[in-house]
Amino acid sequence: MNLLALLLGSLLSSSSLGSLSNNTGVQKPQLQKLLILALPLIIKYLTSNSQSQSGLSSLFGALGAHQNRGSVESQIADADTEDGKKIVGHILGDDQDQVVETLSKESGIDSADVLNVLGTVAPYIMSGLSAATQDAHAQQEQKPAGGFDLGSLMSLFGGAPVQQEQVPVQQATPANDGTQLINALLSMMQ
């Protein structure tokens, strides 16, 4: 399973784009272009943020707080856009203005609308990542060595599984997984 393709596919479905267009007022063709550009960037920033112990802990905390399993359309319709904007701000950090401006130019959507769209889909993205993390963790627990292999989670994004020893989540450090996570994501996006 390629999680990046799955998330994009579900967000780009006609019904999801319709729900997002109704929620944000942005037209479907522009939304489609924006999502194709934005989702890989969001995943890249999430991966980059997870290279530190505090970033990794923050990511897993956020995933634990976003476990909505409703349909994409219902999650978009019911999205707490202000919470979503906080998620986007946390993910993009100091680069938020620059990223939003670039996405605005590339998609033809006003910067405020870009941020509104990202804030609307961010809770769904986090819920999707949360579900994938739980599935990957459950699969890892079934293996004899136990522990959570972050390389296996990265393989969900379409990259090859990162070869590393299994590390319990609470013991993950930049030296044993952060660099590999980033390298796996970047190689997948080339």
N, C-alpha and C positions, 0 to 999 in steps of 0.2 A: 504494500500500500504506500502510495506517495501522498503524504498529508498535504503538502503544498498544492498539488494538483487537485486533491479532494476539496480543500477549502476554496480554492479558486473556482472549481467547477460548481460547487454549491452556491457560491455568491454570484456567479455569472448566469445562473439559470434564469429563465424568463420571469418566473414567479418571484425570485429573490430580487432581481433588478427592479421589478415592478413595485415590490414592497419598499425597497430602498428609495426609489424615485418618489413614491407617495410620501415617504417619511421626510425626505430632504428637499424635494422640489427640483432635483437635478435630473436631466434627461438620461434615459437608459444608455444611449451610445457613449455619452461622456462618462457615465458611471463605469461602464465596461472598461474603457481605456484607463480610467483612474485605478480601478481595482487591479488590473493586470500589472500596472506600474508599482502600486503601493504595497501589495501583499508581500512580494519578495523582499522589499526594503524593510518592512516591519519584522519579518522573520530574521533578516540579517541583523537588525538592531537588537532583537531579543537574544539572539545567539551571542552577539558581541557583549551584551550586558551580562550574560551568564558566565563570563570568563573569570569573574571574581567570586569568592565565596559569598559575599553579601549580595551580589547580583543574582547568583544562582538561588540563594535562599529566598530572595524577593520574588523571583520568577515562580518558584514552586508555591510560595504563599499566595501569589496572585492566581495561579492556576487552581489552587484549592478553594478560592473565593468565587470562582466562575465555573459553575458546574451545571449550567442550564442545558438540558437535553431536549428542549423543544425544537420544533422545525426552524429552519433558517428564517423563513418568512415571519414566524411569530417572534423569534428573537430580535429580528430587525424592527418589527412593528412595535415591540415592547421595550426597545433599547433605552437605557438610561444614558442619553447622549452626553450629559455632563460628566458622568462617571467614565464613559468611554473616552472623552477628551482628556481626562486625568490619566487614563491608561496610556493613551497616545503620548502625552507629555512625559510620562515616566519612561516609556520605551525610547522615544527619540531624544530626550534630554535637551541639552543645549543646541542640538541640531534641528529642533522642531521647526523653527521659523524657516530655515534654509530648505529643509525637506518639503515642507508644505508649499513654499514658493516654487520650488522646482516642479513638484507634482502639479501645481496650478498651471504653470506654463506649458507643461507637456500634455495635460489633459484638456486644457481650455476651460477649466472650471475656476471660478473665483476662489481665492485663498480661504476665505471664511467658509465657503461651501465645502472645500476640500477637507478642512478640519472637521466640519460637521459630519461629512460622510465617514471619515475615519473614526470619529467618535461614535458613530452609529454602528459600525461593523466591529469595532474593537472588542466589545463584550462577547460577540459571537466567535471571534477568532480565539479569544482566551478560553472559551468553553470548548471549542474544538481541540485546542492544544491540551486542555485538561483531560478530555476524554482519551486522547491518544496517549498521554502520559500514564493515565491509570491503566490502560490496556497494555502498554509496554511494561509497566511495573509488574502487572499480574503475570505476564509471560516470563519476566525475569525471575519472579519468585518460584516459578515452576521448574526452573533450571537447578541442578544440584548445587552449584556454587552460590546461589542466592545473590542478593545485592541488586542494585539498579544500574544497568549499563547505559549511560547516556549516549554512547555510540549507537545503540539500537534505536533510541528515540530519534537521533538524527537521521537514521536511515528512513524514517517515516517521511522526511521532507524530500525524499527522492535521491539522496546521496547514498553512496555505498556505506555500509556500516563501518563505523570507526573501530579499528582494531585497538583494543585496550583491555586491561583487566577490569573486572566488574568492581565497582566502588559503591559502597552504601551512600545514599544521597547525602546524609549528614557529614560524610567524610570527603565529599568532592572538593577539590581545590583546583586553582588555575593550572597548576603544574601537571595534574593528571587528567584534566578533561577540557578546560577552557580553550586552549589553543587548538586542540583536535576538533572541538565543536565548530569553531570559526573556519578552520581549514576545510572541514567537510561541507559546510554551507557554501563557502566561496567556490569550491570545486564544483558543487552541484549547480551553481548559478552561471557557470561559464558556458 
